[in-house]
Every structure is written in structure tokens, then in C-alpha cells.
Amino acid sequence: MLFHHIPLDAASEFPDNVALVDKAQKVTYTSLAANIRQVANGLVSSGLKRQERVGIYLPKSLPAVISFFAVSYAGGVFVPINPLLKVEQASHILRDCNITLLITTSDRLKVLRAILEECNDLRTVVLVNKEKELSSLSPSRLQLLSWRQLLHAPAASCHRTIDTDMAAILYTSGSTGKAKGVVLSHRNLVAGANSVARYLEIYPDDRILSVLPLSFDYGLNQLTKSFLKGATVVLMNYLFPKEVINKLEQERITGLAGVPPLWVQLFQFPWPGEIADSLRYVTNSGGTLPQAVLEKMRHSLPKTKIVLMYGLTEAFRSTWLPPDEIDRRPGSIGKAIPNAEIRVLREDGTPCAPHEPGELVHRGSLVSMGYWNNREETEKRFRPLKGQLEGLPLPEIAVWSGDIVYRDEDDYFYFVGRRDDMLKSSGYRISPTEIEEVVYDSGLVKEAVAIGVPHPVLGQGIIVVATPARGIEPSPEGVIAVCKGRLPAYMVPGEVIYQSSLPYSANGKIDRRKLAMQFADRFREK
């Protein structure tokens, strides 16, 4: 099964089901499949070759979704570019990924024009709007087409593809340097959709609200798992969290996925009872959900299944915690998802004992194909496991997550911290998550991040950067007092700094490294 087979097969099984809701527009699976085939014809007719990369620099919309599957159908590789990215970040992806065709809007093309000459591989640009501007926007050496031209292109023979071919490249930020492109095969994407749809028990009558970026593997999976089962995806671009709550009520949404910063914002508001009646499940990934926020969720959504998950772009999803295990295993990120094996290994590659911290290592069909155009980083993260059968001449490759976890005797896993986020103060290795849980429990903050910055005596001094809780006066002394009462002395932050907001990455996660750079000289100044 290939990536584009997901909506095409749904069109055969659920032809009249609504696949997508984009603002006032409702699109059935039959219509979506027809559009995918038409645009694929247009891409091949425009000169797209097998396995060439196609950049999709669009807001979350029907054309963006059609483009993902049409590129796959044509035999190309789709590269979603987060619409929140600035020119410098977008141009890095265009050049690094050797994009040959770009699908975008006229406004974005105007912004990109200055750097397009540096994109030597780029041959064609497709605009999804404002066809009258085509002539004025056309750079001299590029073929400029309209979306309408793709939709009305003659039938073409699409390139043959198999499930181990590249399907997509998703760019993810790392601890150092520019974003890296994670190469995903058709098998990776289909296996991920099957696994998540299985344990979330997705049904054709589900209505999934898509609020995460489609350039984020977690956001993309909202499409794939839903289309696999003939469910409906409601696309949403929002400015304010309250809009999400309103949309949940208006659309009678049954499933919602989010990351911790989004949940923190959403549960600052009361939730109408009608949402609790319709919302069948919510999922969290992209970081540890603070216990205080989890309790608010359970109070506001007593009938809703809350599924806590852990994943990494290099292998998409690794673990999930069944809702009935939340009370039995507080703080757990769950067990291995279907069709994956998760190990906890020491630095020498040997297995850790239960409750012994080590690196989370993922093996199975979800392990991606490595980083595009980056052999050095690929060899660091994608490596063979020790103890493989000697008779196998080609070793299986697993992915080392960079995350420190431990497992219990029942193979449920518990997150300790990122290897590169771990703090080291007074000779102790400290998980920032453990400090943040206590800070959230104080009730004195809305959001909080614990970071380590250079300290002349301690090695790293601990700072908590927070936003104030709604209706409560900022109290650094109060937060520190709570920490002193619940944490050993070496884990108590030396300072609590309140800001009106915290910086976010393009995927909606708090940007810890930006904060660490911002306060790098905090203790040197004293």
C-alpha cells in the first residue's frame, strides 16, 4: 500500500463520506480522489520526474492536502514547508532538499522572489491563487503555472513507485544548526497511519479537528489515520485558543490532537458541556503533559478518553498510554505502539534493567530512511542494534532518539528528559521535566520552562522562565518556596523569571534553546 492509496481506497469504500471540511467547503472522498488524480496528471505533464522533491508552501487548506497525495500519486516526494516559516528558513529547505517544483501562493512567491535565483534545482512554480498575477510574478527562468492548469491537464502516465521509495521529507529542528530533512518512505507513512488508527479505534463517523501544522508528523497523521478509516478531517487555522474551543462545539468534533503548550492555553478557559458529550478522545504528544493540566482535562472532559503518546519525527510514534492506565502508571508515556519495539539502552548498546535510565531506541517499520543530504547526522542517529543474528548479512537499522527514559517491569516507559536538555548542576544530572511539574502544581504559572545556563560555581544554574497564571499576580518568591518544599536543594531554581509570553518553534513547542541563549549571561552578570 502506498501513501496516496489511503484516500483513493477510502473513495472506493466510503465514496459519499465527507473527507475534508475547509472553512465552508465540504469535500467527499469521491471528489478528493478525483482532484488528487487530476493534479497528479498536471504535475507529470509539467515535467516532474520520478522521486523529485516538490515543496508545498501553503496554509492548511484543501489545495495543500490535495498536493501531498497528488505528488505521491505522480511518483514525486512531497516536502511540506510550514507556512509560519520566514524566508531564510523556507529558502534553506528549498535549497537543501533540491526542490524542483514549488506549490505556493502569490503572496509567498513575492516574498521568496529574492532568493529563488539561489535555488538552482527549481524549475517550476505553481500558484494556487490570483492567476492574473502569473505574468508579473514569473521569474525569467522558471515555468509558472496556475492550480487550474494542473486540474485541467491531459491524462498522463504517472511514475511507478513501490512502498520502500521516498514519499515525503519533513524538516525538523535540532539542537544545533539548521533544520534537517527526515526522509519517510511510503511504508513509514502507511504503517504509522495503521498503527495509530488501530489503538485510537478510528471510525468512519469520527470528526477530527486538525489544528497542528501539516508539516509536523503528528499533524500529518491526523489526515492519514482519518482517511484510512473514512473519517472526516476539519481543517483549522486559528489565532486564539478560544477559537479552537468554539470550533469543537460547532463541528461536533470527536477527536483532537495537541501538544502541551496548546493544552495549557486551552484549559485556561471553561469548556461547554456539549463538547464533553461529543469529544470521544484527545491525544497529547510533543512533550510531557503537566499533571496539573491533565487533571483539568479530566475534570472538564469526564467522558473523553485521554491518550498520552510519545514520538519522534525520525520514527513518528513510539509509545502510547491507554486511558485506563493513567491512574495506575502516573507519569508514564506508555507502552510500545502496535508493530514497533522500544528498547532502553546504555551508551554501549546493552539493555538497561527496569528503572535504570537509558536512551530510548526504536526499531520497526516506522524507522525513517535517515536525514536528507546529511550522512554524518544520519550515522549518529541511525545505527544497527547489538546482538543481531549472525546469519543476517545486512543488519537492521534502528533509530536512537536522544531521549532518556526508563521502563518498569511491565514494559511501560517513563520520560526523564532530552539528552541535550538535561541539566547538570552541582554535579547532578537533572531532568527539567521534574522541576516543571512542581512549578505547574504551584498554580502560580500558566506555562513554565526550566533551563540550565552557565554558572561560575555550579556548572549550570537553573532558571525557570514562566508566564503568569490567569488572574494571579506573578510571584517568583512563591514559586521558589513551593520548589524548596518539594525538591532537593540542588534542583531548586536559582531564579524565576516571568515573561508575557514564551517563544515557540514552528511546530508549537516551547523553544528551550532560544530561552537558554537569551539568558546565557544571567549568572555571569551577578
N, C-alpha and C positions, 0 to 999 in steps of 0.2 A: 504494500500500500504506500502510495506517495502522498506528499503533503497536500497537493491540490485535489486528490481523490476525496478528502474529507468532506468539503461542501458538495462536490459533484455526486458522491454516493448518497448524501442526505437529500439531494434533489430527487433522486430516484425513489427513496424510501418515504420522504416527507415532503412531497412537491409543493403543497399549499401552506405548509407551516411558515410563519414569518421568521426569517433568518436574522434580519437586522432591522433595528429602528434607529434612524439617523435624523434627529430633530422630528419634523412632521412626516418624514418619508418612511414607509414600511416596505420592506423588500422580501419577497418569498424566496425559498430555496430555488425554485424553478427560474425565477428572474436573476438571482445571483449567479447561478451556474451559467446561464446564457451570457451574462456580462463578462464572466471570467473567460469563457471561450472566445468571445469577440475581441477582448483586449489582448489575449494571448496571440490571436491571429495578427493583430496590429503590431505587436512587439516583434514578431518574427518578420513580418513584412518590412518593418523599419530597419532590419539588418541585425537584430540581436542574434548573437551566436551562442552555441551551447556553453553553459556554465559561466557566461559573462555576468558581471555584477550589475545590478540595477538599483540605484539609490532611490528611495521613496521618502521625500522630504515634504510631508503633508500633515495637516492637522488630523486628528482622529475623525474619520469620515468614511462614507461609503466608497469613494474612489481609492482611499488608502487600503481598505480591506480587499477590494477587487484586485488592486495591484499586487498585493502579496501573493494571492493564489494564481493570478494570471501569469506572473513572472515564472512561478513554479511550473505551471502548465506548459509554458513556452520552452522550458528547458534551461532557464536562467537561474540566477541566485539573487534573492531579494535582500536588500540592506536597508532596514528601517532607520531613518535619521530622526531622532527626537525633535519635534518642532520647537521645543524650548531652547535648543542649542543655538549659540551665537555663530557668526560667520567663521571665526577661526576654528571652532570645534567641528562645524559641518565640513569645512574645507579639508580638515585633517582626514576625515572619513572618506571623502571623495577621492583624495589622492592615495591614501594608504590602501584603500580597497580596490584601486584601479577601476573605478566606476566608469562604465561605457555609456550608460543611459540613465538619465535622471528624470523622475516624475515629480513635479512640484507645482507651485502656484506662481502667478506673475509677480506678486509682492516679494516672494522669497527669491525669485530669479533676479529681480532688480538688486537685491542686497548681495547676491552671490556673484554678480557680473564681474566685479573687480578681481575675483580670484579664479574665474573659470579658465582663463588662459594658462594657469598653472596646472590645470587638470588635464594632462596630456592624453589620457586614455578616453576622455569624454567625447562622444561623437554626436549624441542625440539628447535633446531635452523635450519632454512632453509637458505641456501646461494643461491643468485641469479646469482653468477658468479664463475668462477675458480673451477669447480668441482674436478679437480685433487688435489686440496689442502684439500679436505674434511678430509682425514685420519690424516694429520699433524695438522689440526686445531681443531680436535674433543676433547673437554674436556671429561674426562673419564665417567662422569655420564650422559652426555647429548646425546640424539639422534640427529645426524647431518644428514640432508637431503639436496638434491640439488633441485633447482627450476624444473629441468627436471623431477625429480621423482614425484613432485606434479602434473605436467602436464600429466604424463602418469600413474597415479594411477587408479586402477579399480573403477568402479562406486560405490558410497556409499550413504547411506541414511542420508541426512543432518538433523540436529536437527530442530524441529518445533519452529517457532518464531511468535510472534504477535507484533503489532505496538507499544505497551507500553513497550516492552522489551528494554534493553540496546542495542544500536547499536555501539556506539563509546565513547571514553573518550579522550577529548582534554585537554592538560595541558596548563595552563595559569599562568603567573607570577603575584604575588600580591604585595601589598605594604610592606609586611613583610614575612619572612620565605621562604620556598621552594615553587616551583610551585604546584598548586592544579589541580586535575583532574576533569574537568567538564563532568558529565555523560549525554549523549544525547541519547534519545530514537529514534527508527525508525520514530515515529510520528514527533518528533522535526525536524529531518533532511529533511523529505519529505515536511513538512509544510513550512520550510524555502525555499526549492527549488521552491515550487509552488508560494509562495508569491513574491519572487524576480523575477522569470521568468515572472510573471504577470505584475508587474509595469515597468519592463525594456523591456517588449514586445519582448522576445527572439524568434527567428525564426529558422527553420531548416537550412537556408543558412548563419546563423551567424558563424563567426570565432572568437573565444575568445582566447586571449593570456593570458596564465597562468604564471604570474611572482611571485605571492605571495606564501609563503610556504603552502603546503597542510596540514600541522599540524595546521594551523591557520584557524579558522572557515570561515573567509572571503575568504581564498584561496580555501578551500574545496568546498565552494558553487559555485566556477567557474565551477567545474565538475558537480555538481548535477543539477544546473539550466540549464546548456547547454545540458546535456544528457536527461533531461526531455523533451526537445523540439527537439531532434535530431540534434543539432548543433555540430560544430567541436571545440575541445579544442587543442590549440597548446601549448605544454609544453616547458618552457624555464627556464634554469638556467643561470644566467648571472653574470659577474664580474663588468662590466662598464655600466653606464646608456645609453651610446650611442648605445650599442648593442641592447637595447630594441627598440630604435627608428628605427634602421636598420631592426629589425625583423618585426615591424609593417608594414613597407613598403614592405618587401619581401613577407610576407604571406597575404597581403591584409586583415589585421585584422579589424574586425568590432566592437569589444568590448574589453575594457581594464579596469581592476580594479587596484587601487593603494592606498597607504597610503601617508599622507602628505610629509614625507621625500623623498619618491620616486618622487613625482611630483615636489618638489623643485629641485631635481637633473636633472630630465628630461628637465625641461624648462629653463635650463642654455644653451641649445643647440637650434639651428634652426631646425624646423620641415619641411621636404619636403612636398610640396603641395599635392603629391599623397596620403599621409596619411590622410589629411583633407578630401579628396574625398571618402575614403573607411571607415574611422572610424566613425561608427554610434553613439556610445555612450562611455563615460568613467564614472567611478564611483569613489567616494572617501569615505573612512571610516577609522576608527582607529585614529581619531583626527580631529581637526578643520583645514580646509584648509585656509592658509593665503590669505587675499583678494588680495594681490599683485600677488600671484601665480595664483589665479583664473582668474584675468584679463589677464595674459599671456596666459592661456589656451584658453580663449575665443577669444583672438586675433589670436592665431595660429590655432585654430580649429573652425572656424566660423560656419561650418555646423554640428558640432558634439554636441549631447545632453550631457550636463554635469549634472550628478545626484549626489547630495551630500547626504550622508547617515550617520546614527549613529547606532551603535550596541554594544553589549557586549557579550562575549562568553557564559555567563550564559543564554542568551535568543537569541543569534545570531544577529538578526536585529530588531530594534525598529522603526526607522523613516526614511523617505526619502523625499527629496525636489524636486518636479517636476521642470524640467529645466525652464519652463515659470514663475516660482515663484522666481527665483534668484534675479531679479531686484526689485520685489515688496517687498521681505522679506530678505533684506541683512543680513547675519549672521545667518539665520535660519538653523537648522538641519532637518527641515521638519515636516511632519505630520506622524501619525501612519501608518505603513505599512498595507496592507490588512491582515485581520484576526488577528489583535492584538489591544489591548487597552493600551494606555500610560497615566499614571496619574502623576501629580506633587503633592507631599505630604509633609506636615510638619513633624517634628520629632515625633509628637504624632499620626501620621497617618491620620490626617484630610486634606482635599484638600486645596491647595493654590489658591488664587484668581489670575486672569490674571495679569501677570507681577510680581508676587511675587515669588522669588526664592525658590525652594524646591527640594527634591530628586526625580529623575525620577524612577518610578516604572512601571514594565511591567507585564501585565497579558495576558494569552492566551496559545495557543498550542505550542508556541516556548519556553516557560519556561522549562528549563532543569530539570534533576532529582536530582540536587544537586552536591556536591563535593564528589568524591570517597574517602571512608575511612576517612572522616573528618566531623563528626557530628557537632562539635562545630561551625566551619565556615559556614556550611550549615544552621544551625539555625539562624545565624546572618543575612544572605542574603536572605533566602527563608522563607517568613512568610505570614500568612493569612492577607487579607485586612480587614479593619474595615468596618462595615455596610453591611456585607453579610446577606443574607436572613436567618432568624432564623430557618426556616424549613429544611435547609440543614444540616444534621448531620455531614458531612465531609467538612470542609472549603477548599475553593480553595486556592492554594499557588501561590503567586506572587513573583517576584524577585526584590529586592531593588538594584539599580545599583551602588550606591555610587557616582553618578554624580549629580551635582547641575545644574538645568535648570529652565527656566520659560516658560510659554506659553502665546500666545496672545489670543485675543477674538475669533479667528478663529481656535484655537487648533493647531497652528503651534508652534514648540518648538525652544528654543534658549539655546545653551550650555553656562554655566557660568564657570564651572571648576569641576575637581575631588574634592570630599570632602577631600580626603587626599593630594591633590595637592594644595589646596587653601592656599594662603599666608596670614599671619597676621602680619602686620607691623604698628606701631604707633596706635594700637588699631583697625585698619581697616581690614576687610576681603577682599582680593584682588584676582581676577581671573588672573592667569598668562597668559591666552589666550589674555586678553585685552592689556597687555603690549606687548606681542609678535606681535600682529597685527601692532602696531605702529612701532616697530623695523623693521619689514619686509617692511613696507611702506617707510622707510627711504631710501631704495635702497642700504644701506651700508653693508648688510649681505646677505649671501646665506641661512644659517639656523640659528635659534636662539631659545633659551630656557630661560625662566625666572624662577628662583628658589629662594626659601627662605632659608636662613641659619641663625644660631643663631647670635644674635646681643645684646651686653650688655645693650643697651638703648632702641632700637626699638622693641625688641622681636624677630623679624626676619628682617634681612637686605636683600634687593633684589639685586640679581646678574643676569645679562644677560650673558649667555655663547653663543658665536656665531662663525660661520665660515665666512671668508671674501667673499664678492661678487666677482664674476669673473671680473678680470681686475681692481679692485678698491682697493686702499691701506686701510688696517684696520684703522678705526677711532673711538676709544671708545668715544672720546670727541664729535664727530659728532653725534653718536647715542644718547648720553645723551642729547645733545642740542635739537634734534628732540623730545625726550620724554618730556623734560621740556616745549616745546611749545604745546604739545597735551595732556598731562596727569596732574592730580593734583599732588602736591608736594609729597604726601605720596606714590604715585605709581611710581615715578621716580627711576630707579635703582641706587643704590649707586656705582655700578661698572659694566663695560662691559669688558668681558674677551674674547679675540679671541683665538681660537684653530684651528689647521689644519683640525680637524675632530671632530665629536661628537659621543659618544658611542650609539650603537643601541641594542635593545633587539633582540631575535631570530625572532620575527615577523615583524621586520623592523621599529619599533617605536623607537624614541629617548628615551634613558634610563635616565629619570629625576632623579631617586633616586641615580643612580651611580654618577651623577654630584653633587647632594646635598651632598653626602658623601665625594666626592673629595674636595669640597670647604667648608666643615663644619667649619673649623677653620679660615676662611678668615678674619672675623671681630674680632675674638678673638686675632689675631696676631697684630692688629693695636693699 
